[in-house]
C-alpha cells in the first residue's frame, strides 16, 4: 500500500514558495529603492525631479567654475545660459532646488564634486527663513527630495542637524527605510502603473539626453508683480480679473498663494541653524573653493512679510557669520524694484538676468 503525501510535505511546498516570493519581493525592492530602479517611478510631480535633472547637468559640465546653491529663489533667479553667454564661455551650474535647505545644498554640492565638477566659487542664496525658527522641518523635507541620492553613508552627516537623540532617530529612519520616502510615487504607481512607467521613461530618456551642448534648464517667467497692484488689495484684484477674464489672473492667484503664508511671520534667528550654515561655508573653504553668500531679493514694500527689525537682524547676522569663516565673502543684497519680481520672493526673467550679471561680475 502506497502511503499518501503527508500534510507536512504539502505545507513545506507552500512554505518554500512563500520564502521564494519574499526573496523576490526583497530583491525587487532593493533594485527599485537602492540600485537605481527608482528611475521607473519618477514623474514631473516627483519631489526628486529637480534634484535629478540638476545633477544630470552637473555630470555633463565638469568644467563648471561656479556652482549656485539655494532654494526656489536660486532656482528661479540665477540664469546659467545668460551667465555663459556673458562670461566668455565660463559655465555656472544652478543647483538651486525649490524648498531646499542646508543639508540638501551640502549633498548637491558633494554629489556634483563626486561627478567631477571642481568649481572655484560656490554662491549661496539665502532667504530669511533658512536660519530662522519655524514649524517646518527642513531636514525631513530635504531627505524626501534627496531620496534618489541619500544612502546609509549619510547617517553620520545627519548627526549635526539633530537637536536630540529622538530627532536623530527620526532622520535616520527616513534614510534607512528609504522606501518610505517614495510613498507618493508608490501611491501613484499603484493607481495607474502603466501611466507612471511611460511618464518615467520619457523623463529618464530626457535626462539622459543632456550633453555639453544642451541649454541649461531655466524658467522664462516675464510676469511682473507691478502688474498685480498693491499687495494688500490682491483679493480685490483677483475678483476684478476674474470678472474681466484677465489673462493675468493665474499669475496674480499664484502671487497671492505665496504671499499669504508669509504675512506677519513670527521669525527669530535660530542659533543651531546659523551654526549649520557656518559649517557648510567652512567646508566649502576647506575644499579650496570660495564661498559667496548673498541675501535673496524680495519685494515687501509694506513690511508685512519681513518686519524692518528682523530684516536688519537677519542681514547683520549673515554678514557676521560670513566674516567668521576665513575666505568666505558676503555679497550685499541686490536692490530690486517690482518690475524685476515674479512674486514677493522670486525674480522674473528681467530680474534674473540682472541678478545673474550682479553675481557674474563679482565671482569671476
MILO-34324 format. One record per residue (C-alpha): y, z, x; residue in one letter. Coordinates in nm, 3 decimals. Each point is the difference from the previous one (the first is absolute). Example, Ala and Ser with C-alpha at 12.3 -4.5 7.8 and 13.67 -1.06 7.14 Angstrom:
REM residues 2
site v = -0.450; w = 0.780; u = 1.230; residu = A
site v = 0.344; w = -0.066; u = 0.137; residu = S
END
This chain:
REM residues 364
site v = 0.000; w = 0.000; u = 0.000; residu = X
site v = 0.336; w = -0.108; u = 0.144; residu = X
site v = 0.258; w = 0.278; u = -0.003; residu = X
site v = 0.330; w = -0.085; u = -0.176; residu = X
site v = 0.330; w = 0.005; u = 0.189; residu = X
site v = 0.138; w = 0.347; u = 0.013; residu = X
site v = 0.341; w = 0.080; u = -0.150; residu = X
site v = 0.102; w = 0.123; u = 0.345; residu = X
site v = -0.052; w = -0.343; u = 0.157; residu = X
site v = 0.192; w = -0.165; u = -0.285; residu = X
site v = 0.293; w = 0.240; u = 0.044; residu = X
site v = -0.013; w = -0.065; u = 0.373; residu = X
site v = 0.070; w = -0.372; u = -0.054; residu = X
site v = 0.307; w = 0.075; u = -0.208; residu = X
site v = 0.111; w = 0.263; u = 0.246; residu = X
site v = -0.009; w = -0.251; u = 0.287; residu = X
site v = 0.179; w = -0.255; u = -0.215; residu = X
site v = 0.271; w = 0.255; u = -0.070; residu = X
site v = 0.036; w = 0.081; u = 0.368; residu = X
site v = 0.024; w = -0.372; u = 0.081; residu = X
site v = 0.270; w = -0.042; u = -0.265; residu = X
site v = 0.190; w = 0.299; u = 0.137; residu = X
site v = -0.013; w = -0.141; u = 0.355; residu = X
site v = 0.114; w = -0.342; u = -0.123; residu = X
site v = 0.287; w = 0.159; u = -0.191; residu = X
site v = 0.103; w = 0.202; u = 0.306; residu = X
site v = -0.016; w = -0.311; u = 0.219; residu = X
site v = 0.213; w = -0.194; u = -0.251; residu = X
site v = 0.253; w = 0.286; u = -0.017; residu = X
site v = 0.015; w = 0.016; u = 0.381; residu = X
site v = 0.064; w = -0.374; u = 0.016; residu = X
site v = 0.271; w = 0.008; u = -0.266; residu = X
site v = 0.185; w = 0.311; u = 0.108; residu = X
site v = -0.062; w = 0.031; u = 0.373; residu = X
site v = -0.080; w = -0.346; u = 0.141; residu = X
site v = 0.256; w = -0.236; u = -0.150; residu = X
site v = -0.159; w = -0.075; u = -0.334; residu = X
site v = 0.310; w = 0.142; u = -0.168; residu = X
site v = 0.154; w = -0.345; u = 0.043; residu = X
site v = -0.204; w = -0.094; u = -0.308; residu = X
site v = 0.187; w = 0.259; u = -0.206; residu = X
site v = 0.362; w = -0.068; u = 0.096; residu = X
site v = 0.244; w = -0.153; u = -0.245; residu = X
site v = 0.375; w = -0.052; u = -0.022; residu = X
site v = 0.017; w = 0.340; u = -0.169; residu = X
site v = -0.192; w = 0.187; u = 0.269; residu = X
site v = 0.206; w = 0.265; u = 0.179; residu = X
site v = -0.149; w = -0.127; u = 0.327; residu = X
site v = 0.105; w = -0.361; u = -0.051; residu = X
site v = 0.333; w = 0.037; u = 0.183; residu = X
site v = -0.171; w = 0.189; u = 0.281; residu = X
site v = -0.257; w = -0.277; u = 0.045; residu = X
site v = 0.237; w = -0.294; u = 0.016; residu = X
site v = 0.248; w = 0.190; u = 0.217; residu = X
site v = -0.272; w = 0.072; u = 0.255; residu = X
site v = -0.123; w = -0.359; u = -0.025; residu = X
site v = 0.344; w = -0.112; u = 0.116; residu = X
site v = -0.020; w = 0.248; u = 0.287; residu = X
site v = -0.332; w = -0.145; u = 0.113; residu = X
site v = 0.143; w = -0.352; u = 0.031; residu = X
site v = 0.322; w = 0.114; u = 0.168; residu = X
site v = -0.097; w = 0.208; u = 0.303; residu = X
site v = 0.318; w = -0.130; u = 0.167; residu = X
site v = 0.222; w = 0.197; u = -0.242; residu = X
site v = 0.266; w = 0.196; u = 0.187; residu = X
site v = 0.124; w = 0.199; u = -0.299; residu = X
site v = -0.188; w = 0.189; u = -0.270; residu = X
site v = 0.174; w = 0.133; u = -0.312; residu = X
site v = -0.147; w = 0.298; u = -0.186; residu = X
site v = 0.102; w = 0.156; u = -0.329; residu = X
site v = -0.061; w = 0.000; u = -0.373; residu = X
site v = 0.110; w = -0.262; u = -0.253; residu = X
site v = 0.356; w = 0.012; u = 0.133; residu = X
site v = -0.132; w = -0.148; u = 0.326; residu = X
site v = -0.246; w = -0.233; u = -0.174; residu = X
site v = 0.285; w = -0.144; u = -0.211; residu = X
site v = 0.287; w = 0.040; u = 0.243; residu = X
site v = -0.118; w = -0.141; u = 0.334; residu = X
site v = -0.044; w = -0.378; u = 0.017; residu = X
site v = -0.226; w = -0.103; u = 0.292; residu = X
site v = 0.043; w = -0.375; u = -0.052; residu = X
site v = 0.377; w = 0.034; u = 0.014; residu = X
site v = -0.038; w = 0.222; u = 0.309; residu = X
site v = -0.209; w = -0.263; u = 0.181; residu = X
site v = 0.237; w = -0.285; u = -0.082; residu = X
site v = 0.298; w = 0.199; u = 0.136; residu = X
site v = -0.170; w = 0.160; u = 0.300; residu = X
site v = -0.096; w = -0.302; u = 0.212; residu = X
site v = -0.358; w = 0.019; u = -0.126; residu = X
site v = -0.053; w = 0.372; u = 0.052; residu = X
site v = -0.248; w = 0.137; u = -0.254; residu = X
site v = 0.037; w = 0.314; u = -0.210; residu = X
site v = -0.275; w = 0.139; u = -0.223; residu = X
site v = 0.095; w = 0.162; u = -0.327; residu = X
site v = -0.269; w = 0.263; u = -0.059; residu = X
site v = 0.195; w = 0.172; u = -0.276; residu = X
site v = -0.224; w = 0.097; u = -0.294; residu = X
site v = 0.131; w = 0.108; u = -0.343; residu = X
site v = -0.019; w = 0.380; u = -0.040; residu = X
site v = -0.131; w = 0.029; u = 0.357; residu = X
site v = 0.061; w = 0.323; u = 0.190; residu = X
site v = -0.027; w = 0.132; u = 0.356; residu = X
site v = -0.381; w = 0.002; u = 0.024; residu = X
site v = -0.018; w = -0.359; u = -0.122; residu = X
site v = 0.266; w = -0.106; u = 0.251; residu = X
site v = -0.197; w = 0.162; u = 0.279; residu = X
site v = -0.324; w = -0.174; u = -0.103; residu = X
site v = 0.165; w = -0.338; u = -0.059; residu = X
site v = 0.151; w = 0.013; u = 0.347; residu = X
site v = -0.327; w = 0.120; u = 0.155; residu = X
site v = -0.196; w = -0.280; u = -0.168; residu = X
site v = 0.253; w = -0.261; u = 0.112; residu = X
site v = -0.019; w = 0.129; u = 0.358; residu = X
site v = -0.380; w = -0.018; u = -0.013; residu = X
site v = 0.034; w = -0.360; u = -0.116; residu = X
site v = 0.186; w = -0.084; u = 0.321; residu = X
site v = 0.363; w = 0.041; u = -0.107; residu = X
site v = 0.214; w = 0.159; u = 0.272; residu = X
site v = 0.355; w = 0.030; u = -0.134; residu = X
site v = 0.292; w = 0.117; u = 0.208; residu = X
site v = 0.176; w = 0.147; u = -0.303; residu = X
site v = -0.111; w = 0.180; u = -0.317; residu = X
site v = 0.257; w = 0.028; u = -0.279; residu = X
site v = -0.048; w = 0.270; u = -0.264; residu = X
site v = 0.192; w = -0.028; u = -0.325; residu = X
site v = 0.043; w = 0.340; u = -0.168; residu = X
site v = 0.076; w = 0.093; u = -0.359; residu = X
site v = 0.112; w = 0.357; u = -0.082; residu = X
site v = -0.328; w = 0.081; u = -0.177; residu = X
site v = -0.207; w = -0.050; u = 0.317; residu = X
site v = 0.091; w = 0.338; u = 0.151; residu = X
site v = 0.084; w = 0.180; u = -0.325; residu = X
site v = -0.197; w = 0.246; u = -0.209; residu = X
site v = -0.147; w = -0.186; u = -0.300; residu = X
site v = -0.284; w = 0.047; u = -0.247; residu = X
site v = -0.153; w = -0.331; u = 0.109; residu = X
site v = -0.282; w = 0.023; u = 0.255; residu = X
site v = 0.092; w = -0.278; u = 0.239; residu = X
site v = -0.310; w = 0.039; u = 0.215; residu = X
site v = -0.253; w = -0.043; u = -0.281; residu = X
site v = 0.195; w = -0.308; u = -0.103; residu = X
site v = -0.011; w = -0.128; u = 0.360; residu = X
site v = -0.377; w = 0.049; u = 0.012; residu = X
site v = -0.044; w = -0.194; u = -0.323; residu = X
site v = 0.196; w = -0.293; u = 0.140; residu = X
site v = -0.179; w = 0.021; u = 0.336; residu = X
site v = -0.347; w = 0.011; u = -0.151; residu = X
site v = -0.094; w = -0.324; u = 0.177; residu = X
site v = 0.112; w = 0.148; u = 0.333; residu = X
site v = -0.082; w = 0.373; u = 0.016; residu = X
site v = -0.329; w = 0.135; u = 0.126; residu = X
site v = -0.139; w = 0.325; u = 0.140; residu = X
site v = 0.203; w = -0.042; u = 0.322; residu = X
site v = 0.302; w = 0.083; u = -0.216; residu = X
site v = -0.123; w = 0.352; u = -0.072; residu = X
site v = 0.173; w = 0.153; u = 0.308; residu = X
site v = 0.317; w = -0.194; u = -0.085; residu = X
site v = 0.018; w = 0.172; u = -0.338; residu = X
site v = 0.025; w = 0.351; u = 0.144; residu = X
site v = 0.376; w = 0.001; u = 0.078; residu = X
site v = 0.074; w = -0.129; u = -0.351; residu = X
site v = -0.171; w = 0.287; u = -0.179; residu = X
site v = 0.182; w = 0.325; u = -0.061; residu = X
site v = -0.317; w = 0.195; u = -0.085; residu = X
site v = -0.379; w = -0.024; u = 0.052; residu = X
site v = -0.044; w = -0.084; u = -0.367; residu = X
site v = 0.249; w = -0.284; u = 0.020; residu = X
site v = -0.175; w = -0.134; u = 0.308; residu = X
site v = -0.332; w = 0.001; u = -0.189; residu = X
site v = 0.160; w = -0.198; u = -0.283; residu = X
site v = 0.115; w = -0.263; u = 0.248; residu = X
site v = -0.329; w = -0.001; u = 0.191; residu = X
site v = -0.201; w = -0.042; u = -0.319; residu = X
site v = 0.199; w = -0.314; u = -0.080; residu = X
site v = -0.092; w = -0.149; u = 0.338; residu = X
site v = -0.365; w = 0.109; u = 0.007; residu = X
site v = -0.053; w = -0.095; u = -0.363; residu = X
site v = 0.164; w = -0.337; u = 0.054; residu = X
site v = -0.148; w = -0.162; u = -0.316; residu = X
site v = 0.217; w = 0.235; u = -0.208; residu = X
site v = 0.307; w = -0.178; u = 0.138; residu = X
site v = -0.130; w = -0.322; u = -0.158; residu = X
site v = -0.035; w = 0.140; u = -0.351; residu = X
site v = 0.270; w = -0.227; u = -0.150; residu = X
site v = -0.162; w = -0.309; u = 0.152; residu = X
site v = -0.345; w = 0.117; u = -0.112; residu = X
site v = 0.118; w = 0.049; u = -0.358; residu = X
site v = 0.141; w = -0.350; u = -0.001; residu = X
site v = -0.317; w = -0.142; u = 0.156; residu = X
site v = -0.221; w = 0.167; u = -0.262; residu = X
site v = 0.209; w = -0.133; u = -0.290; residu = X
site v = 0.016; w = -0.362; u = 0.124; residu = X
site v = -0.205; w = -0.046; u = 0.317; residu = X
site v = 0.018; w = -0.380; u = 0.028; residu = X
site v = 0.375; w = -0.007; u = -0.047; residu = X
site v = 0.044; w = 0.261; u = 0.272; residu = X
site v = -0.233; w = -0.182; u = 0.242; residu = X
site v = 0.177; w = -0.333; u = -0.053; residu = X
site v = 0.345; w = 0.154; u = 0.046; residu = X
site v = -0.115; w = 0.191; u = 0.307; residu = X
site v = -0.135; w = -0.319; u = 0.155; residu = X
site v = 0.334; w = -0.176; u = -0.051; residu = X
site v = 0.182; w = 0.294; u = 0.161; residu = X
site v = -0.245; w = 0.023; u = 0.288; residu = X
site v = 0.026; w = -0.375; u = 0.067; residu = X
site v = 0.380; w = 0.019; u = -0.017; residu = X
site v = 0.015; w = 0.289; u = 0.247; residu = X
site v = -0.242; w = -0.175; u = 0.237; residu = X
site v = 0.217; w = -0.313; u = -0.012; residu = X
site v = 0.287; w = 0.175; u = 0.184; residu = X
site v = 0.076; w = -0.149; u = 0.341; residu = X
site v = 0.287; w = 0.007; u = 0.246; residu = X
site v = 0.174; w = -0.287; u = -0.180; residu = X
site v = -0.020; w = 0.162; u = -0.343; residu = X
site v = 0.329; w = 0.139; u = -0.132; residu = X
site v = 0.019; w = 0.378; u = -0.025; residu = X
site v = -0.021; w = 0.150; u = -0.348; residu = X
site v = 0.344; w = 0.072; u = -0.146; residu = X
site v = 0.144; w = 0.065; u = -0.342; residu = X
site v = 0.274; w = -0.228; u = -0.130; residu = X
site v = 0.187; w = 0.223; u = -0.245; residu = X
site v = 0.353; w = -0.132; u = -0.057; residu = X
site v = 0.095; w = 0.232; u = -0.287; residu = X
site v = 0.297; w = 0.226; u = 0.077; residu = X
site v = 0.053; w = 0.344; u = -0.146; residu = X
site v = 0.361; w = -0.108; u = -0.060; residu = X
site v = -0.136; w = -0.208; u = -0.289; residu = X
site v = -0.126; w = 0.311; u = -0.179; residu = X
site v = 0.334; w = 0.173; u = -0.046; residu = X
site v = 0.049; w = 0.380; u = 0.026; residu = X
site v = -0.321; w = 0.188; u = 0.071; residu = X
site v = 0.076; w = 0.266; u = -0.259; residu = X
site v = 0.018; w = -0.270; u = -0.268; residu = X
site v = -0.332; w = -0.169; u = 0.071; residu = X
site v = -0.141; w = 0.083; u = -0.345; residu = X
site v = 0.292; w = -0.174; u = -0.168; residu = X
site v = -0.028; w = -0.295; u = 0.237; residu = X
site v = -0.372; w = -0.035; u = -0.076; residu = X
site v = 0.068; w = 0.007; u = -0.376; residu = X
site v = 0.271; w = -0.262; u = 0.042; residu = X
site v = -0.217; w = -0.225; u = 0.218; residu = X
site v = -0.290; w = 0.037; u = -0.244; residu = X
site v = 0.217; w = -0.118; u = -0.290; residu = X
site v = 0.133; w = -0.289; u = 0.206; residu = X
site v = -0.344; w = -0.087; u = 0.143; residu = X
site v = 0.170; w = 0.012; u = 0.337; residu = X
site v = -0.222; w = -0.127; u = 0.287; residu = X
site v = 0.115; w = 0.296; u = 0.212; residu = X
site v = -0.171; w = 0.247; u = -0.235; residu = X
site v = -0.320; w = 0.041; u = 0.211; residu = X
site v = 0.209; w = 0.072; u = 0.311; residu = X
site v = 0.214; w = 0.259; u = -0.176; residu = X
site v = -0.305; w = 0.162; u = -0.163; residu = X
site v = -0.167; w = 0.026; u = 0.343; residu = X
site v = 0.321; w = 0.147; u = 0.139; residu = X
site v = 0.000; w = 0.272; u = -0.265; residu = X
site v = -0.369; w = 0.076; u = 0.060; residu = X
site v = 0.071; w = 0.075; u = 0.366; residu = X
site v = 0.335; w = 0.169; u = -0.057; residu = X
site v = -0.091; w = 0.249; u = -0.275; residu = X
site v = -0.253; w = 0.212; u = 0.199; residu = X
site v = 0.247; w = 0.039; u = 0.287; residu = X
site v = 0.284; w = 0.139; u = -0.208; residu = X
site v = 0.073; w = 0.367; u = 0.074; residu = X
site v = -0.284; w = 0.041; u = 0.247; residu = X
site v = -0.043; w = 0.350; u = 0.143; residu = X
site v = -0.027; w = -0.103; u = 0.364; residu = X
site v = -0.034; w = 0.238; u = 0.292; residu = X
site v = -0.084; w = -0.069; u = 0.365; residu = X
site v = -0.362; w = 0.091; u = 0.073; residu = X
site v = -0.051; w = 0.136; u = 0.352; residu = X
site v = -0.369; w = -0.095; u = 0.010; residu = X
site v = 0.070; w = -0.363; u = -0.089; residu = X
site v = 0.284; w = -0.007; u = 0.247; residu = X
site v = -0.240; w = 0.112; u = 0.274; residu = X
site v = -0.251; w = -0.270; u = -0.098; residu = X
site v = 0.269; w = -0.263; u = 0.039; residu = X
site v = 0.101; w = 0.144; u = 0.338; residu = X
site v = -0.364; w = -0.022; u = 0.114; residu = X
site v = -0.016; w = -0.365; u = -0.100; residu = X
site v = 0.315; w = -0.080; u = 0.195; residu = X
site v = -0.133; w = 0.186; u = 0.303; residu = X
site v = -0.331; w = -0.186; u = -0.022; residu = X
site v = 0.184; w = -0.335; u = -0.008; residu = X
site v = 0.202; w = 0.093; u = 0.308; residu = X
site v = -0.310; w = 0.126; u = 0.182; residu = X
site v = -0.154; w = -0.344; u = -0.052; residu = X
site v = 0.297; w = -0.154; u = 0.185; residu = X
site v = 0.163; w = -0.147; u = -0.309; residu = X
site v = 0.353; w = 0.077; u = -0.113; residu = X
site v = 0.032; w = 0.165; u = -0.341; residu = X
site v = 0.303; w = -0.098; u = -0.209; residu = X
site v = 0.071; w = 0.198; u = -0.315; residu = X
site v = 0.240; w = -0.102; u = -0.274; residu = X
site v = 0.071; w = 0.127; u = -0.349; residu = X
site v = -0.082; w = -0.245; u = -0.276; residu = X
site v = 0.312; w = -0.118; u = -0.186; residu = X
site v = 0.035; w = 0.102; u = -0.364; residu = X
site v = 0.248; w = -0.053; u = -0.282; residu = X
site v = 0.107; w = 0.320; u = -0.174; residu = X
site v = 0.374; w = -0.016; u = -0.073; residu = X
site v = -0.019; w = 0.285; u = -0.253; residu = X
site v = -0.197; w = 0.235; u = 0.231; residu = X
site v = -0.259; w = 0.038; u = -0.274; residu = X
site v = -0.303; w = -0.065; u = 0.222; residu = X
site v = 0.102; w = 0.151; u = 0.331; residu = X
site v = 0.271; w = 0.270; u = -0.017; residu = X
site v = 0.268; w = -0.016; u = 0.267; residu = X
site v = -0.110; w = 0.328; u = 0.161; residu = X
site v = -0.360; w = -0.117; u = 0.033; residu = X
site v = 0.103; w = -0.337; u = 0.139; residu = X
site v = 0.187; w = 0.174; u = 0.279; residu = X
site v = -0.283; w = 0.244; u = 0.063; residu = X
site v = -0.260; w = -0.278; u = 0.010; residu = X
site v = 0.204; w = -0.218; u = 0.235; residu = X
site v = 0.076; w = 0.291; u = 0.233; residu = X
site v = -0.366; w = 0.105; u = 0.003; residu = X
site v = -0.119; w = -0.350; u = 0.084; residu = X
site v = 0.250; w = -0.038; u = 0.282; residu = X
site v = -0.091; w = 0.336; u = 0.150; residu = X
site v = -0.370; w = -0.074; u = -0.032; residu = X
site v = 0.036; w = -0.336; u = 0.179; residu = X
site v = 0.210; w = 0.160; u = 0.274; residu = X
site v = -0.278; w = 0.254; u = 0.059; residu = X
site v = -0.241; w = -0.277; u = 0.106; residu = X
site v = 0.089; w = -0.144; u = 0.342; residu = X
site v = 0.038; w = -0.377; u = -0.018; residu = X
site v = 0.024; w = -0.025; u = -0.380; residu = X
site v = 0.310; w = -0.165; u = -0.143; residu = X
site v = 0.187; w = 0.062; u = -0.325; residu = X
site v = 0.150; w = -0.302; u = -0.178; residu = X
site v = 0.280; w = 0.099; u = -0.242; residu = X
site v = -0.066; w = -0.088; u = -0.362; residu = X
site v = 0.118; w = -0.348; u = -0.094; residu = X
site v = 0.295; w = 0.002; u = -0.240; residu = X
site v = -0.077; w = -0.203; u = -0.313; residu = X
site v = 0.168; w = -0.113; u = -0.319; residu = X
site v = -0.163; w = -0.077; u = -0.333; residu = X
site v = -0.031; w = -0.372; u = 0.079; residu = X
site v = -0.258; w = 0.088; u = 0.267; residu = X
site v = -0.223; w = 0.218; u = -0.217; residu = X
site v = -0.289; w = -0.102; u = -0.226; residu = X
site v = -0.002; w = 0.347; u = -0.154; residu = X
site v = 0.125; w = 0.339; u = 0.111; residu = X
site v = -0.229; w = 0.025; u = 0.305; residu = X
site v = -0.120; w = -0.353; u = 0.081; residu = X
site v = 0.189; w = -0.280; u = 0.170; residu = X
site v = 0.002; w = -0.346; u = -0.156; residu = X
site v = -0.026; w = -0.322; u = 0.199; residu = X
site v = 0.364; w = 0.007; u = 0.109; residu = X
site v = -0.018; w = 0.367; u = 0.097; residu = X
site v = -0.329; w = -0.054; u = 0.179; residu = X
site v = 0.144; w = -0.270; u = 0.219; residu = X
site v = 0.300; w = 0.217; u = 0.087; residu = X
site v = -0.225; w = 0.298; u = 0.074; residu = X
site v = -0.239; w = -0.211; u = 0.209; residu = X
site v = 0.289; w = -0.130; u = 0.210; residu = X
site v = 0.127; w = 0.357; u = 0.036; residu = X
site v = -0.339; w = 0.103; u = 0.140; residu = X
site v = -0.046; w = -0.315; u = 0.212; residu = X
site v = 0.333; w = 0.044; u = 0.176; residu = X
site v = -0.090; w = 0.355; u = 0.101; residu = X
site v = -0.366; w = -0.008; u = 0.097; residu = X
site v = -0.026; w = -0.322; u = 0.204; residu = X
END
